[in-house]
Amino acid sequence: GTTCVLVSFPFIFNPCLACKENTPQWAAFIYYLPFIVIFQFGWAATQISHLSLIPELVTSDHEKVELTAFRYAFTVMANITVYGLAWLLLNFQVDQPDRTEHLGIQDVPIFRNLSLIVVVLGAVFSLIFHLGTKEKPYPPGSLPQPEESTPLLQKEPMSPPRPLLIWKDWLLEPAFYQVAVLYMSTRLIVNLSQTYIAMYLTNSLLLPKKYIATIPLVMYISGFLSSFLMKPVNKWIGRNLTYFVGILVILAFASWVTLAGQMGAEIYGAAVLLGAGSATILVTSLSMTADLIGTNTHSGAFVYGAMSFTDKMANGLAVMAIQNLHPCPTELCCPACISFYHWVMVLVTGGIAIAAIASLCCIMVWPIRVRYRE
């Protein structure tokens, strides 16, 4: 997975090597398509295998939240690094007299250089991970060997071992679909808001292009700080209420965007809400997924893979639907797209948050547990 990402990512953010000014769009699409497919495969393989380590490493519910929060915190640190570099590159470019305040073809070298820097940094830390992380695989169907601290005599007679779930068994579990819908809703909020925040800033609010680096940077810093509160908050009020609090913060952001037609410096306050809410619901939904897997860690990769598949399908369909509704099909942006991206930001946060609340209610009525062969 890491190799696929390293090989494909630089080509996605570089101009088409064989393309010219009169090259048709379909030819460029065919050129970029293999690189995007390879990148998505590699990204999914890396993410799923990394997430599957969490239920392998710990069994306590609170420790799962802690590991998930730490994982998200380091993800945010990586994102902060990327947006910090983007801000530096864009700020350095704006200082030049022949540059403009809005994105254009002149900014291609900026994103090319940024992608190359990201790939080099990612390769270094991936190498550290692969050299420093040692797996302890167990044969399928076997239990871990007793360790030095394992007591020889059990205080109570051991209950017969429960059957291990394989991938087909998960498809018969109602909780599997409950968590999948909640995780899909969470990813829709997080991914679509990150996708369209740049268009909202530049096309709806008409802010300078440096804001497409500073606003996501504020969002990630807010999410980074919020992630350290996840473990104590989960201990205090539980998983469901923690997720509900995060959704309320997302709804507060959507309400702010709805009521404020134009924003200047106050967009930073809205960004803090979006970052904190996104971090809360993402960490909590991943912790719920780890709770669902429980001791069935041998099939944990299938569960995370299925969750990732649903979220990618939903995000792809949502982006296609939004782009088909774009009021300016023949140009990048027209006067109608000013209000278009405004309402896109409202719906992808507030609208999907309502669907997430409905999914959360189902989990509160029917708690997450595996009912297989009870």
C-alpha positions as a Python dict, from the first residue, in 0.01 Angstrom:
ca = {
    (1, 'G'): (0, 0, 0),
    (2, 'T'): (276, 244, 90),
    (3, 'T'): (460, 166, -232),
    (4, 'C'): (148, 231, -441),
    (5, 'V'): (99, 569, -275),
    (6, 'L'): (462, 672, -318),
    (7, 'V'): (463, 574, -687),
    (8, 'S'): (130, 733, -786),
    (9, 'F'): (87, 1045, -572),
    (10, 'P'): (347, 1273, -740),
    (11, 'F'): (189, 1215, -1085),
    (12, 'I'): (-156, 1323, -964),
    (13, 'F'): (-32, 1671, -872),
    (14, 'N'): (194, 1718, -1172),
    (15, 'P'): (87, 1836, -1518),
    (16, 'C'): (15, 1568, -1776),
    (17, 'L'): (354, 1481, -1926),
    (18, 'A'): (234, 1438, -2285),
    (19, 'C'): (-47, 1695, -2278),
    (20, 'K'): (-47, 2028, -2462),
    (21, 'E'): (-278, 2331, -2451),
    (22, 'N'): (-512, 2180, -2712),
    (23, 'T'): (-521, 1832, -2553),
    (24, 'P'): (-886, 1727, -2494),
    (25, 'Q'): (-1004, 1669, -2139),
    (26, 'W'): (-1085, 1303, -2201),
    (27, 'A'): (-721, 1235, -2291),
    (28, 'A'): (-601, 1397, -1969),
    (29, 'F'): (-865, 1197, -1779),
    (30, 'I'): (-730, 870, -1923),
    (31, 'Y'): (-377, 979, -1829),
    (32, 'Y'): (-461, 1053, -1465),
    (33, 'L'): (-706, 764, -1410),
    (34, 'P'): (-447, 484, -1353),
    (35, 'F'): (-254, 695, -1103),
    (36, 'I'): (-570, 776, -908),
    (37, 'V'): (-676, 408, -903),
    (38, 'I'): (-331, 298, -782),
    (39, 'F'): (-329, 571, -518),
    (40, 'Q'): (-676, 482, -387),
    (41, 'F'): (-582, 113, -366),
    (42, 'G'): (-260, 192, -182),
    (43, 'W'): (-428, 441, 52),
    (44, 'A'): (-703, 193, 143),
    (45, 'A'): (-452, -89, 200),
    (46, 'T'): (-241, 131, 426),
    (47, 'Q'): (-532, 276, 624),
    (48, 'I'): (-716, -52, 679),
    (49, 'S'): (-409, -245, 792),
    (50, 'H'): (-309, 38, 1026),
    (51, 'L'): (-657, 64, 1180),
    (52, 'S'): (-670, -314, 1224),
    (53, 'L'): (-374, -291, 1461),
    (54, 'I'): (-582, -107, 1725),
    (55, 'P'): (-802, -400, 1840),
    (56, 'E'): (-495, -625, 1810),
    (57, 'L'): (-292, -412, 2051),
    (58, 'V'): (-551, -339, 2322),
    (59, 'T'): (-875, -492, 2451),
    (60, 'S'): (-1001, -223, 2692),
    (61, 'D'): (-1266, 9, 2547),
    (62, 'H'): (-1101, 318, 2694),
    (63, 'E'): (-760, 216, 2559),
    (64, 'K'): (-915, 177, 2213),
    (65, 'V'): (-1040, 535, 2237),
    (66, 'E'): (-697, 649, 2353),
    (67, 'L'): (-514, 477, 2067),
    (68, 'T'): (-766, 604, 1814),
    (69, 'A'): (-732, 957, 1954),
    (70, 'F'): (-351, 937, 1937),
    (71, 'R'): (-374, 807, 1582),
    (72, 'Y'): (-600, 1098, 1487),
    (73, 'A'): (-373, 1343, 1666),
    (74, 'F'): (-74, 1233, 1460),
    (75, 'T'): (-289, 1243, 1145),
    (76, 'V'): (-374, 1602, 1231),
    (77, 'M'): (-7, 1679, 1290),
    (78, 'A'): (66, 1551, 939),
    (79, 'N'): (-215, 1763, 797),
    (80, 'I'): (-95, 2068, 987),
    (81, 'T'): (249, 2013, 836),
    (82, 'V'): (100, 1998, 485),
    (83, 'Y'): (-112, 2310, 528),
    (84, 'G'): (173, 2492, 697),
    (85, 'L'): (396, 2415, 399),
    (86, 'A'): (117, 2521, 162),
    (87, 'W'): (80, 2850, 348),
    (88, 'L'): (453, 2914, 329),
    (89, 'L'): (469, 2834, -43),
    (90, 'L'): (161, 3044, -126),
    (91, 'N'): (271, 3332, 98),
    (92, 'F'): (616, 3334, -60),
    (93, 'Q'): (454, 3337, -404),
    (94, 'V'): (214, 3623, -323),
    (95, 'D'): (509, 3841, -225),
    (96, 'Q'): (622, 3834, -588),
    (97, 'P'): (483, 4125, -794),
    (98, 'D'): (364, 3914, -1090),
    (99, 'R'): (147, 3684, -877),
    (100, 'T'): (-225, 3716, -807),
    (101, 'E'): (-435, 3666, -497),
    (102, 'H'): (-651, 3397, -660),
    (103, 'L'): (-573, 3044, -772),
    (104, 'G'): (-482, 2987, -1135),
    (105, 'I'): (-256, 2803, -1375),
    (106, 'Q'): (42, 2993, -1232),
    (107, 'D'): (2, 2796, -906),
    (108, 'V'): (75, 2454, -1061),
    (109, 'P'): (444, 2456, -951),
    (110, 'I'): (335, 2529, -593),
    (111, 'F'): (124, 2214, -567),
    (112, 'R'): (382, 2009, -757),
    (113, 'N'): (653, 2103, -508),
    (114, 'L'): (416, 2045, -217),
    (115, 'S'): (330, 1694, -339),
    (116, 'L'): (698, 1603, -373),
    (117, 'I'): (776, 1729, -21),
    (118, 'V'): (481, 1530, 118),
    (119, 'V'): (592, 1211, -56),
    (120, 'V'): (948, 1239, 80),
    (121, 'L'): (826, 1302, 438),
    (122, 'G'): (574, 1018, 412),
    (123, 'A'): (839, 777, 284),
    (124, 'V'): (1067, 855, 579),
    (125, 'F'): (799, 799, 845),
    (126, 'S'): (663, 489, 668),
    (127, 'L'): (1010, 340, 676),
    (128, 'I'): (1034, 413, 1050),
    (129, 'F'): (696, 244, 1105),
    (130, 'H'): (780, -70, 908),
    (131, 'L'): (1119, -109, 1075),
    (132, 'G'): (997, -34, 1426),
    (133, 'T'): (662, -219, 1439),
    (134, 'K'): (684, -593, 1495),
    (135, 'E'): (379, -808, 1429),
    (136, 'K'): (297, -1122, 1627),
    (137, 'P'): (74, -1320, 1392),
    (138, 'Y'): (-127, -1611, 1525),
    (139, 'P'): (-232, -1904, 1308),
    (140, 'P'): (-600, -1880, 1199),
    (141, 'G'): (-835, -2023, 1458),
    (142, 'S'): (-574, -2039, 1735),
    (143, 'L'): (-556, -1841, 2056),
    (144, 'P'): (-257, -1641, 2178),
    (145, 'Q'): (-1, -1843, 2376),
    (146, 'P'): (7, -1785, 2754),
    (147, 'E'): (253, -1523, 2863),
    (148, 'E'): (463, -1503, 3179),
    (149, 'S'): (192, -1308, 3361),
    (150, 'T'): (-87, -1552, 3270),
    (151, 'P'): (-204, -1745, 3582),
    (152, 'L'): (-169, -2123, 3564),
    (153, 'L'): (-489, -2186, 3761),
    (154, 'Q'): (-812, -2011, 3674),
    (155, 'K'): (-1029, -1888, 3960),
    (156, 'E'): (-1345, -1981, 3772),
    (157, 'P'): (-1405, -2253, 3518),
    (158, 'M'): (-1339, -2121, 3173),
    (159, 'S'): (-1641, -2082, 2947),
    (160, 'P'): (-1626, -2268, 2617),
    (161, 'P'): (-1455, -2057, 2348),
    (162, 'R'): (-1691, -1862, 2126),
    (163, 'P'): (-1680, -1937, 1754),
    (164, 'L'): (-1462, -1704, 1552),
    (165, 'L'): (-1641, -1479, 1302),
    (166, 'I'): (-1535, -1490, 939),
    (167, 'W'): (-1626, -1227, 681),
    (168, 'K'): (-1956, -1397, 584),
    (169, 'D'): (-2071, -1396, 946),
    (170, 'W'): (-2031, -1019, 972),
    (171, 'L'): (-2283, -973, 691),
    (172, 'L'): (-2548, -1133, 917),
    (173, 'E'): (-2481, -896, 1206),
    (174, 'P'): (-2726, -602, 1245),
    (175, 'A'): (-2466, -407, 1444),
    (176, 'F'): (-2231, -428, 1144),
    (177, 'Y'): (-2475, -223, 936),
    (178, 'Q'): (-2553, 15, 1221),
    (179, 'V'): (-2187, 107, 1262),
    (180, 'A'): (-2135, 118, 884),
    (181, 'V'): (-2411, 378, 839),
    (182, 'L'): (-2280, 588, 1128),
    (183, 'Y'): (-1922, 571, 1000),
    (184, 'M'): (-2035, 652, 646),
    (185, 'S'): (-2225, 959, 771),
    (186, 'T'): (-1921, 1067, 970),
    (187, 'R'): (-1689, 1035, 672),
    (188, 'L'): (-1932, 1222, 449),
    (189, 'I'): (-1928, 1517, 689),
    (190, 'V'): (-1550, 1515, 732),
    (191, 'N'): (-1447, 1447, 371),
    (192, 'L'): (-1702, 1664, 191),
    (193, 'S'): (-1642, 1960, 422),
    (194, 'Q'): (-1267, 1930, 357),
    (195, 'T'): (-1328, 1894, -17),
    (196, 'Y'): (-1551, 2200, -58),
    (197, 'I'): (-1407, 2433, 206),
    (198, 'A'): (-1157, 2572, -47),
    (199, 'M'): (-1432, 2652, -301),
    (200, 'Y'): (-1647, 2801, -28),
    (201, 'L'): (-1364, 3030, 84),
    (202, 'T'): (-1255, 3148, -261),
    (203, 'N'): (-1583, 3144, -456),
    (204, 'S'): (-1853, 3218, -196),
    (205, 'L'): (-1667, 3433, 56),
    (206, 'L'): (-1427, 3573, -210),
    (207, 'L'): (-1132, 3551, 28),
    (208, 'P'): (-766, 3554, -90),
    (209, 'K'): (-614, 3219, -179),
    (210, 'K'): (-393, 3211, 132),
    (211, 'Y'): (-711, 3130, 327),
    (212, 'I'): (-727, 2785, 165),
    (213, 'A'): (-417, 2706, 373),
    (214, 'T'): (-487, 2900, 694),
    (215, 'I'): (-850, 2794, 747),
    (216, 'P'): (-786, 2417, 717),
    (217, 'L'): (-481, 2473, 937),
    (218, 'V'): (-705, 2621, 1208),
    (219, 'M'): (-948, 2330, 1163),
    (220, 'Y'): (-673, 2075, 1214),
    (221, 'I'): (-525, 2251, 1515),
    (222, 'S'): (-871, 2258, 1672),
    (223, 'G'): (-917, 1889, 1595),
    (224, 'F'): (-570, 1809, 1729),
    (225, 'L'): (-646, 1972, 2065),
    (226, 'S'): (-991, 1812, 2079),
    (227, 'S'): (-851, 1462, 2024),
    (228, 'F'): (-675, 1472, 2363),
    (229, 'L'): (-1013, 1518, 2534),
    (230, 'M'): (-1162, 1205, 2381),
    (231, 'K'): (-1056, 954, 2645),
    (232, 'P'): (-1175, 1148, 2955),
    (233, 'V'): (-1495, 1259, 2781),
    (234, 'N'): (-1572, 902, 2673),
    (235, 'K'): (-1515, 783, 3029),
    (236, 'W'): (-1740, 1054, 3165),
    (237, 'I'): (-2042, 1046, 2934),
    (238, 'G'): (-1988, 737, 2716),
    (239, 'R'): (-1950, 678, 2342),
    (240, 'N'): (-2301, 775, 2228),
    (241, 'L'): (-2319, 1106, 2412),
    (242, 'T'): (-1965, 1196, 2302),
    (243, 'Y'): (-2066, 1145, 1941),
    (244, 'F'): (-2384, 1347, 2000),
    (245, 'V'): (-2182, 1638, 2142),
    (246, 'G'): (-1963, 1631, 1831),
    (247, 'I'): (-2269, 1638, 1607),
    (248, 'L'): (-2406, 1937, 1800),
    (249, 'V'): (-2080, 2124, 1730),
    (250, 'I'): (-2113, 2038, 1358),
    (251, 'L'): (-2471, 2168, 1360),
    (252, 'A'): (-2349, 2489, 1528),
    (253, 'F'): (-2104, 2537, 1239),
    (254, 'A'): (-2378, 2474, 981),
    (255, 'S'): (-2608, 2721, 1156),
    (256, 'W'): (-2332, 2985, 1162),
    (257, 'V'): (-2267, 2943, 789),
    (258, 'T'): (-2640, 2957, 715),
    (259, 'L'): (-2706, 3276, 909),
    (260, 'A'): (-2385, 3459, 810),
    (261, 'G'): (-2400, 3533, 439),
    (262, 'Q'): (-2056, 3694, 429),
    (263, 'M'): (-1772, 3633, 673),
    (264, 'G'): (-1432, 3786, 721),
    (265, 'A'): (-1216, 3714, 1024),
    (266, 'E'): (-1506, 3533, 1193),
    (267, 'I'): (-1452, 3241, 953),
    (268, 'Y'): (-1173, 3136, 1190),
    (269, 'G'): (-1428, 3085, 1468),
    (270, 'A'): (-1643, 2872, 1241),
    (271, 'A'): (-1333, 2673, 1142),
    (272, 'V'): (-1263, 2597, 1508),
    (273, 'L'): (-1613, 2451, 1546),
    (274, 'L'): (-1583, 2241, 1230),
    (275, 'G'): (-1241, 2108, 1331),
    (276, 'A'): (-1343, 2016, 1686),
    (277, 'G'): (-1671, 1857, 1577),
    (278, 'S'): (-1508, 1657, 1297),
    (279, 'A'): (-1238, 1523, 1530),
    (280, 'T'): (-1494, 1421, 1792),
    (281, 'I'): (-1726, 1229, 1561),
    (282, 'L'): (-1442, 1066, 1364),
    (283, 'V'): (-1252, 939, 1670),
    (284, 'T'): (-1574, 818, 1834),
    (285, 'S'): (-1702, 638, 1522),
    (286, 'L'): (-1365, 462, 1479),
    (287, 'S'): (-1379, 360, 1846),
    (288, 'M'): (-1728, 219, 1791),
    (289, 'T'): (-1590, 16, 1501),
    (290, 'A'): (-1316, -122, 1727),
    (291, 'D'): (-1586, -205, 1987),
    (292, 'L'): (-1778, -395, 1721),
    (293, 'I'): (-1472, -603, 1630),
    (294, 'G'): (-1394, -682, 1993),
    (295, 'T'): (-1197, -1007, 2017),
    (296, 'N'): (-1261, -1098, 1652),
    (297, 'T'): (-937, -933, 1548),
    (298, 'H'): (-860, -1195, 1283),
    (299, 'S'): (-1143, -1052, 1070),
    (300, 'G'): (-1096, -691, 1179),
    (301, 'A'): (-941, -595, 845),
    (302, 'F'): (-1261, -702, 667),
    (303, 'V'): (-1472, -483, 898),
    (304, 'Y'): (-1252, -177, 848),
    (305, 'G'): (-1235, -252, 475),
    (306, 'A'): (-1614, -271, 450),
    (307, 'M'): (-1649, 57, 642),
    (308, 'S'): (-1395, 220, 410),
    (309, 'F'): (-1575, 84, 103),
    (310, 'T'): (-1910, 229, 210),
    (311, 'D'): (-1759, 568, 288),
    (312, 'K'): (-1571, 587, -43),
    (313, 'M'): (-1877, 485, -243),
    (314, 'A'): (-2093, 738, -59),
    (315, 'N'): (-1836, 1016, -99),
    (316, 'G'): (-1792, 943, -469),
    (317, 'L'): (-2166, 948, -534),
    (318, 'A'): (-2208, 1265, -327),
    (319, 'V'): (-1935, 1450, -518),
    (320, 'M'): (-2084, 1337, -850),
    (321, 'A'): (-2428, 1461, -743),
    (322, 'I'): (-2292, 1797, -625),
    (323, 'Q'): (-2092, 1850, -944),
    (324, 'N'): (-2392, 1761, -1161),
    (325, 'L'): (-2588, 2033, -980),
    (326, 'H'): (-2315, 2292, -1040),
    (327, 'P'): (-2476, 2602, -1196),
    (328, 'C'): (-2173, 2683, -1415),
    (329, 'P'): (-2110, 2375, -1635),
    (330, 'T'): (-1905, 2562, -1896),
    (331, 'E'): (-1678, 2766, -1669),
    (332, 'L'): (-1498, 2734, -1337),
    (333, 'C'): (-1723, 2976, -1152),
    (334, 'C'): (-2000, 3221, -1236),
    (335, 'P'): (-2211, 3453, -1015),
    (336, 'A'): (-2452, 3165, -941),
    (337, 'C'): (-2179, 2953, -780),
    (338, 'I'): (-2136, 3208, -500),
    (339, 'S'): (-2455, 3090, -331),
    (340, 'F'): (-2407, 2733, -460),
    (341, 'Y'): (-2096, 2657, -253),
    (342, 'H'): (-2251, 2837, 44),
    (343, 'W'): (-2541, 2592, 51),
    (344, 'V'): (-2314, 2297, -27),
    (345, 'M'): (-2122, 2367, 294),
    (346, 'V'): (-2448, 2392, 488),
    (347, 'L'): (-2590, 2065, 352),
    (348, 'V'): (-2275, 1852, 372),
    (349, 'T'): (-2241, 1942, 740),
    (350, 'G'): (-2586, 2015, 880),
    (351, 'G'): (-2788, 1793, 646),
    (352, 'I'): (-2571, 1484, 689),
    (353, 'A'): (-2544, 1554, 1064),
    (354, 'I'): (-2920, 1502, 1093),
    (355, 'A'): (-2884, 1163, 920),
    (356, 'A'): (-2599, 1077, 1161),
    (357, 'I'): (-2824, 1160, 1457),
    (358, 'A'): (-3087, 918, 1322),
    (359, 'S'): (-2821, 647, 1294),
    (360, 'L'): (-2698, 724, 1647),
    (361, 'C'): (-3054, 687, 1780),
    (362, 'C'): (-3069, 336, 1633),
    (363, 'I'): (-2746, 246, 1812),
    (364, 'M'): (-2880, 386, 2140),
    (365, 'V'): (-3196, 175, 2105),
    (366, 'W'): (-3010, -137, 1984),
    (367, 'P'): (-2658, -121, 2136),
    (368, 'I'): (-2355, -247, 1947),
    (369, 'R'): (-2296, -616, 2018),
    (370, 'V'): (-2227, -929, 1819),
    (371, 'R'): (-2528, -1162, 1823),
    (372, 'Y'): (-2369, -1444, 1621),
    (373, 'R'): (-2470, -1794, 1750),
    (374, 'E'): (-2607, -1666, 2079),
}
